[in-house]
Amino acid sequence: MKIRNSKRMAVYAAAMAIMAGAAIEVVAAEGPQPIGPKLTPRLKQMLSDEMLSVRQAAKQILDGLIVGDHSLVATQSQQIHDSFILERGLTEQDKKDLMKAAPPEFLVLDGAFHLTAKKLANAALQKDYELQRFYYARLVDSCQACHSQYATDKFPAFSGAQPEGHSH
């Protein structure tokens, strides 16, 4: 089962990379745009639920890293991996709506993020502290990369805009 899922993720990532290469010129011309406003209410809720779950799991992982709890790191990392929106119960219409709203680059980033979570889970199972810290840092980098490109409406600090009421 693990091999099948890994192969499916690898095929998916390769397909998304090819699609991303074909769309680079368009994105370069207009720049990444927030996808939230383009999502259907159902997809927006699903993605919001996934992000909340990821945020809670990331906090738990940090706690596990701090105290050396490999089991906690492995469990929470696997939970992030398993929350991959494209692997959940999307209807055919949901998939079409997601593909319409999200550029291929977003899907590539999201797939890579969940693959990194799987690598973090494996490092925890191997009780490799250094590798766990490495993949946790990559996981956080992935969050920031995606939010700075595709969620600037939700996280305006990434767009260079100042939050309301902010002054020096």
Backbone as JSON, one array per atom type, in Angstrom:
{
  "sequence": "MKIRNSKRMAVYAAAMAIMAGAAIEVVAAEGPQPIGPKLTPRLKQMLSDEMLSVRQAAKQILDGLIVGDHSLVATQSQQIHDSFILERGLTEQDKKDLMKAAPPEFLVLDGAFHLTAKKLANAALQKDYELQRFYYARLVDSCQACHSQYATDKFPAFSGAQPEGHSH",
  "N": [[0.83, -1.19, 0.0], [1.95, 1.24, 0.85], [3.94, 1.58, -1.1], [2.42, 1.81, -3.41], [1.0, 4.22, -2.9], [3.18, 5.95, -2.74], [4.2, 5.75, -5.32], [2.02, 6.78, -6.71], [2.01, 9.42, -5.74], [4.49, 10.24, -6.75], [4.09, 10.06, -9.52], [2.01, 11.89, -9.75], [3.32, 14.25, -8.86], [5.27, 14.49, -10.88], [3.64, 14.88, -13.13], [2.42, 17.28, -12.43], [4.66, 18.92, -12.36], [5.36, 18.99, -15.05], [3.09, 20.26, -16.09], [3.35, 22.66, -14.73], [5.65, 23.68, -15.86], [4.71, 24.28, -18.4], [3.06, 26.39, -17.86], [4.55, 28.49, -16.88], [5.26, 30.88, -18.27], [2.85, 32.34, -18.36], [2.31, 32.82, -15.62], [4.61, 34.25, -14.94], [4.19, 36.56, -16.37], [1.89, 37.75, -15.21], [2.16, 37.27, -12.51], [1.87, 35.39, -9.41], [-1.38, 34.79, -8.1], [-3.74, 35.21, -5.43], [-5.52, 32.27, -4.52], [-7.76, 31.76, -3.01], [-10.1, 33.49, -3.37], [-11.0, 32.43, -5.75], [-11.95, 29.93, -5.31], [-14.57, 27.5, -4.87], [-17.22, 27.71, -2.43], [-17.33, 25.25, -1.01], [-14.8, 24.05, -1.58], [-13.16, 26.04, -0.54], [-13.78, 25.85, 2.18], [-12.91, 23.22, 2.67], [-10.15, 23.49, 2.16], [-9.5, 25.4, 4.05], [-10.08, 23.98, 6.41], [-8.14, 22.0, 6.14], [-5.79, 23.54, 6.32], [-5.98, 24.53, 8.93], [-5.79, 22.15, 10.37], [-3.21, 21.39, 9.57], [-1.72, 23.47, 10.67], [-2.15, 23.08, 13.44], [-1.02, 20.54, 13.72], [1.63, 21.12, 13.0], [2.46, 22.68, 15.15], [2.35, 20.77, 17.18], [4.29, 19.04, 16.22], [6.6, 20.62, 16.49], [6.66, 20.78, 19.29], [7.15, 18.07, 19.8], [9.68, 17.79, 18.6], [11.22, 19.4, 20.25], [11.2, 18.05, 22.71], [12.1, 15.58, 22.01], [10.32, 13.59, 21.2], [9.8, 11.18, 19.23], [7.66, 9.62, 18.33], [5.41, 11.32, 18.5], [6.16, 13.28, 16.62], [6.28, 11.69, 14.3], [3.6, 10.77, 14.1], [2.08, 13.17, 13.86], [3.25, 14.31, 11.59], [2.65, 12.4, 9.68], [-0.08, 12.73, 9.71], [-0.32, 15.26, 8.54], [0.67, 14.65, 6.0], [-1.34, 12.87, 5.16], [-3.51, 14.54, 4.95], [-3.69, 15.65, 2.49], [-5.32, 17.44, 0.1], [-6.05, 16.6, -2.49], [-6.12, 13.9, -2.21], [-8.26, 13.36, -0.73], [-11.85, 12.99, -0.24], [-12.83, 14.24, -2.79], [-15.29, 15.3, -5.06], [-15.91, 14.67, -8.55], [-16.62, 17.1, -9.7], [-15.6, 18.86, -7.76], [-12.87, 18.42, -8.14], [-12.54, 19.39, -10.75], [-13.25, 22.06, -10.3], [-11.22, 22.81, -8.53], [-8.93, 22.5, -10.12], [-9.46, 24.47, -11.96], [-9.35, 26.78, -10.4], [-6.85, 26.76, -9.11], [-3.53, 27.32, -10.01], [-1.16, 25.28, -11.86], [1.34, 25.44, -10.58], [0.74, 25.94, -7.91], [-0.42, 23.52, -7.18], [1.79, 21.86, -7.5], [3.49, 22.88, -5.48], [1.89, 22.27, -3.24], [1.76, 19.46, -3.4], [4.49, 18.86, -3.05], [4.85, 19.83, -0.47], [3.28, 18.05, 1.08], [4.64, 15.7, 0.53], [7.08, 16.28, 1.75], [6.22, 16.28, 4.4], [5.74, 13.56, 4.69], [8.35, 12.6, 4.46], [9.4, 13.72, 6.77], [7.94, 12.32, 8.69], [8.98, 9.75, 8.22], [11.68, 10.19, 8.94], [11.34, 10.63, 11.65], [10.41, 8.13, 12.45], [12.74, 6.74, 12.05], [14.17, 7.77, 14.06], [15.89, 9.91, 13.74], [17.22, 12.71, 14.66], [18.48, 14.98, 13.48], [17.71, 14.86, 10.77], [14.97, 15.1, 11.12], [14.75, 17.75, 12.07], [15.7, 19.08, 9.8], [13.73, 18.41, 7.83], [11.49, 19.5, 9.06], [12.07, 22.22, 8.99], [12.05, 22.56, 6.21], [9.37, 22.03, 5.77], [8.12, 24.22, 7.02], [9.24, 26.25, 5.45], [7.98, 25.6, 3.04], [5.32, 26.21, 3.65], [5.5, 29.01, 3.97], [6.4, 29.75, 1.4], [4.25, 29.05, -0.25], [2.12, 30.55, 0.9], [3.1, 33.13, 0.51], [2.85, 33.41, -2.18], [0.29, 32.52, -3.0], [-1.62, 33.13, -1.08], [-1.81, 35.77, -0.29], [-3.9, 37.42, 0.15], [-4.98, 36.5, 2.49], [-2.79, 36.5, 4.16], [-1.41, 39.23, 4.37], [1.06, 40.32, 5.03], [3.0, 38.95, 3.64], [2.79, 40.02, 1.14], [3.99, 42.38, 1.26], [2.42, 44.4, 2.07], [1.22, 46.45, 4.71], [-0.34, 45.44, 7.71], [-3.61, 46.52, 8.76], [-3.73, 49.35, 10.93], [-1.1, 49.19, 11.59], [1.88, 50.73, 12.46], [5.0, 52.51, 12.59]],
  "CA": [[0.0, 0.0, 0.0], [2.84, 2.4, 0.9], [4.61, 1.72, -2.39], [1.42, 2.29, -4.36], [0.78, 5.64, -2.62], [4.41, 6.68, -3.09], [4.25, 5.81, -6.78], [0.97, 7.69, -7.15], [2.49, 10.77, -5.44], [5.58, 10.55, -7.67], [3.48, 10.3, -10.83], [1.28, 13.15, -9.63], [4.3, 15.34, -8.8], [5.87, 14.62, -12.21], [2.63, 15.48, -14.02], [2.25, 18.69, -12.04], [5.87, 19.64, -12.77], [5.24, 19.22, -16.5], [2.06, 21.28, -16.27], [3.89, 23.92, -14.24], [6.58, 24.19, -16.88], [3.93, 24.84, -19.5], [2.34, 27.6, -17.43], [5.48, 29.46, -16.29], [5.2, 32.17, -18.96], [1.64, 33.05, -17.94], [2.5, 33.28, -14.24], [5.65, 35.27, -14.95], [3.63, 37.79, -16.91], [0.94, 38.38, -14.31], [2.51, 36.99, -11.13], [0.93, 34.53, -8.69], [-2.56, 35.44, -7.56], [-4.41, 34.41, -4.39], [-6.51, 31.35, -5.07], [-8.94, 31.71, -2.15], [-11.3, 34.08, -3.98], [-11.4, 31.67, -6.94], [-12.45, 28.62, -4.9], [-15.99, 27.36, -4.52], [-17.36, 27.69, -0.97], [-16.99, 23.92, -0.5], [-13.34, 23.89, -1.63], [-12.58, 27.0, 0.39], [-13.93, 25.28, 3.51], [-12.03, 22.06, 2.77], [-8.78, 23.96, 2.25], [-9.39, 26.06, 5.35], [-10.0, 22.91, 7.4], [-6.83, 21.36, 5.99], [-4.77, 24.45, 6.83], [-6.1, 24.55, 10.39], [-5.24, 20.87, 10.81], [-1.76, 21.45, 9.35], [-1.15, 24.41, 11.66], [-2.15, 22.42, 14.75], [-0.03, 19.45, 13.67], [2.98, 21.71, 12.99], [2.76, 23.07, 16.54], [2.61, 19.53, 17.91], [5.59, 18.53, 15.76], [7.62, 21.42, 17.15], [6.73, 20.29, 20.67], [7.81, 16.77, 19.76], [11.1, 17.99, 18.31], [11.85, 20.01, 21.43], [11.36, 17.08, 23.8], [12.61, 14.32, 21.48], [9.23, 12.61, 21.1], [9.75, 10.71, 17.84], [6.33, 9.12, 18.04], [4.55, 12.48, 18.25], [6.58, 13.86, 15.34], [5.87, 10.78, 13.24], [2.14, 10.75, 14.0], [1.59, 14.45, 13.36], [3.74, 14.47, 10.22], [1.84, 11.52, 8.84], [-1.4, 13.36, 9.62], [-0.2, 16.31, 7.52], [0.76, 13.97, 4.7], [-2.63, 12.26, 4.82], [-4.56, 15.55, 4.77], [-3.55, 16.15, 1.13], [-6.67, 17.7, -0.4], [-6.33, 15.82, -3.69], [-6.27, 12.5, -1.84], [-9.48, 13.26, 0.07], [-13.07, 12.68, -0.96], [-13.32, 15.26, -3.71], [-16.14, 14.85, -6.16], [-15.34, 15.03, -9.86], [-16.83, 18.54, -9.86], [-14.63, 19.52, -6.89], [-11.56, 18.34, -8.8], [-12.57, 20.34, -11.87], [-13.25, 23.41, -9.73], [-9.89, 23.06, -7.98], [-8.0, 22.67, -11.24], [-9.77, 25.76, -12.58], [-8.97, 27.86, -9.48], [-5.45, 26.67, -8.67], [-2.57, 27.1, -11.09], [-0.36, 24.07, -11.68], [2.43, 25.68, -9.62], [0.17, 25.77, -6.57], [-0.58, 22.09, -6.95], [3.14, 21.32, -7.33], [3.92, 23.27, -4.13], [1.1, 21.52, -2.27], [2.22, 18.08, -3.45], [5.83, 18.8, -2.45], [4.66, 20.04, 0.96], [2.81, 16.8, 1.69], [5.74, 14.74, 0.41], [8.03, 16.64, 2.81], [5.64, 15.78, 5.66], [5.98, 12.12, 4.72], [9.78, 12.42, 4.74], [9.57, 14.05, 8.19], [7.42, 11.17, 9.44], [9.97, 8.67, 8.1], [12.85, 10.55, 9.75], [10.96, 10.41, 13.05], [10.37, 6.68, 12.67], [14.14, 6.31, 12.11], [14.71, 8.46, 15.25], [17.0, 10.74, 13.26], [16.92, 14.09, 15.09], [18.97, 15.96, 12.51], [16.85, 14.81, 9.59], [13.67, 15.65, 11.53], [14.87, 19.22, 12.08], [15.84, 19.5, 8.41], [12.44, 18.35, 7.13], [10.56, 20.45, 9.68], [12.41, 23.53, 8.41], [11.54, 22.55, 4.83], [7.92, 22.1, 5.86], [7.79, 25.63, 7.3], [9.58, 26.99, 4.23], [6.93, 25.34, 2.06], [4.15, 27.02, 4.04], [5.77, 30.41, 3.66], [6.48, 29.92, -0.06], [2.9, 28.99, -0.8], [1.35, 31.7, 1.39], [3.61, 34.38, -0.08], [2.46, 33.45, -3.59], [-1.11, 32.19, -3.29], [-2.55, 33.47, 0.01], [-1.49, 37.12, 0.18], [-5.14, 38.03, 0.62], [-5.15, 36.04, 3.88], [-1.56, 36.84, 4.87], [-0.93, 40.4, 3.63], [2.46, 40.62, 5.33], [3.81, 38.36, 2.58], [2.71, 40.83, -0.08], [4.67, 43.65, 1.52], [1.44, 45.36, 2.6], [1.18, 46.56, 6.15], [-1.67, 45.19, 8.26], [-4.31, 47.72, 9.22], [-3.36, 49.78, 12.28], [0.34, 49.0, 11.82], [2.72, 51.91, 12.25], [6.31, 52.46, 13.27]],
  "C": [[0.87, 1.26, 0.0], [3.5, 2.65, -0.45], [3.64, 2.29, -3.41], [1.16, 3.78, -4.16], [1.99, 6.47, -3.0], [4.53, 6.82, -4.61], [3.21, 6.8, -7.3], [1.4, 9.14, -6.88], [3.6, 11.17, -6.41], [5.05, 10.85, -9.07], [2.75, 11.63, -10.82], [2.26, 14.34, -9.64], [4.95, 15.56, -10.16], [4.9, 15.29, -13.18], [2.45, 16.96, -13.7], [3.47, 19.52, -12.44], [5.83, 19.95, -14.26], [4.23, 20.32, -16.77], [2.58, 22.65, -15.82], [4.84, 24.53, -15.25], [5.85, 24.83, -18.03], [3.27, 26.16, -19.13], [3.26, 28.7, -16.89], [5.37, 30.83, -16.95], [4.0, 32.98, -18.52], [1.82, 33.62, -16.54], [3.55, 34.39, -14.19], [5.1, 36.6, -15.42], [2.7, 38.5, -15.93], [1.24, 38.15, -12.84], [1.46, 36.1, -10.46], [-0.21, 35.37, -8.1], [-3.15, 34.57, -6.44], [-5.47, 33.51, -5.0], [-7.8, 31.32, -4.26], [-10.19, 32.29, -2.79], [-11.82, 33.3, -5.19], [-12.02, 30.32, -6.58], [-13.95, 28.65, -4.66], [-16.07, 27.38, -2.99], [-16.97, 26.34, -0.36], [-15.47, 23.7, -0.48], [-12.65, 24.83, -0.66], [-12.65, 26.45, 1.82], [-13.0, 24.08, 3.7], [-10.57, 22.49, 2.93], [-8.53, 24.65, 3.6], [-9.26, 25.02, 6.47], [-8.64, 22.23, 7.36], [-5.73, 22.25, 6.59], [-4.8, 24.54, 8.36], [-5.5, 23.28, 10.98], [-3.71, 20.86, 10.68], [-1.1, 22.35, 10.4], [-1.08, 23.76, 13.05], [-1.11, 21.3, 14.8], [1.39, 20.0, 13.7], [3.4, 22.15, 14.39], [3.1, 21.84, 17.38], [3.97, 18.95, 17.52], [6.72, 19.3, 16.43], [7.77, 20.99, 18.6], [7.46, 18.96, 20.74], [9.3, 16.88, 19.49], [11.84, 18.5, 19.54], [12.13, 18.99, 22.52], [11.86, 15.71, 23.31], [11.58, 13.21, 21.4], [9.04, 12.2, 19.63], [8.35, 10.27, 17.44], [5.36, 10.26, 17.72], [4.88, 13.12, 16.91], [6.1, 13.0, 14.19], [4.35, 10.81, 13.03], [1.6, 12.04, 13.38], [2.04, 14.71, 11.92], [2.95, 13.61, 9.25], [0.44, 12.1, 8.66], [-1.39, 14.47, 8.57], [-0.15, 15.67, 6.13], [-0.61, 13.47, 4.25], [-3.74, 13.27, 4.58], [-4.56, 16.14, 3.36], [-4.91, 16.24, 0.46], [-7.02, 16.85, -1.63], [-6.52, 14.33, -3.39], [-7.55, 12.28, -1.02], [-10.68, 13.05, -0.84], [-13.61, 13.8, -1.83], [-14.22, 14.62, -4.76], [-15.43, 15.22, -7.46], [-15.48, 16.53, -10.1], [-15.85, 19.33, -9.0], [-13.25, 19.54, -7.55], [-11.48, 19.33, -9.96], [-12.49, 21.77, -11.35], [-11.88, 23.77, -9.16], [-8.88, 23.31, -9.09], [-8.23, 24.01, -11.95], [-9.25, 26.92, -11.72], [-7.48, 27.91, -9.19], [-4.53, 26.46, -9.87], [-1.73, 25.85, -10.82], [0.76, 24.25, -10.65], [1.95, 25.52, -8.18], [0.07, 24.29, -6.23], [0.77, 21.4, -6.77], [3.65, 21.63, -5.92], [3.2, 22.44, -3.08], [1.54, 20.06, -2.23], [3.58, 17.91, -2.79], [5.75, 18.96, -0.93], [4.26, 18.73, 1.65], [3.85, 15.7, 1.59], [6.8, 15.01, 1.48], [7.52, 16.16, 4.17], [5.87, 14.28, 5.8], [7.45, 11.82, 5.04], [10.07, 12.72, 6.21], [9.08, 12.88, 9.05], [8.42, 10.0, 9.4], [11.22, 8.95, 8.92], [12.56, 10.32, 11.23], [10.92, 8.92, 13.37], [11.78, 6.1, 12.77], [14.86, 6.91, 13.32], [15.95, 9.27, 14.9], [16.67, 12.21, 13.55], [17.3, 15.13, 14.04], [18.08, 16.01, 11.27], [15.44, 15.34, 9.91], [13.71, 17.18, 11.52], [14.96, 19.76, 10.66], [14.48, 19.52, 7.71], [11.39, 19.26, 7.77], [10.82, 21.86, 9.13], [11.9, 23.62, 6.98], [10.02, 22.65, 4.8], [7.47, 23.55, 6.08], [8.12, 26.5, 6.09], [8.51, 26.82, 3.16], [5.67, 26.14, 2.37], [4.35, 28.47, 3.62], [5.82, 30.66, 2.16], [5.09, 29.95, -0.67], [2.08, 30.21, -0.37], [1.8, 33.0, 0.76], [3.23, 34.52, -1.55], [0.95, 33.35, -3.8], [-2.1, 32.52, -2.18], [-2.26, 34.86, 0.56], [-2.75, 37.88, 0.6], [-5.39, 37.68, 2.09], [-3.96, 36.43, 4.75], [-0.89, 38.03, 4.19], [0.53, 40.76, 3.92], [3.39, 40.06, 4.26], [3.8, 39.18, 1.31], [3.47, 42.15, 0.08], [3.72, 44.71, 2.06], [1.51, 45.34, 4.13], [-0.22, 46.25, 6.65], [-2.3, 46.5, 8.75], [-3.89, 48.04, 10.65], [-1.89, 49.65, 12.57], [1.08, 50.31, 11.55], [4.01, 51.75, 13.02], [6.48, 53.66, 14.14]]
}
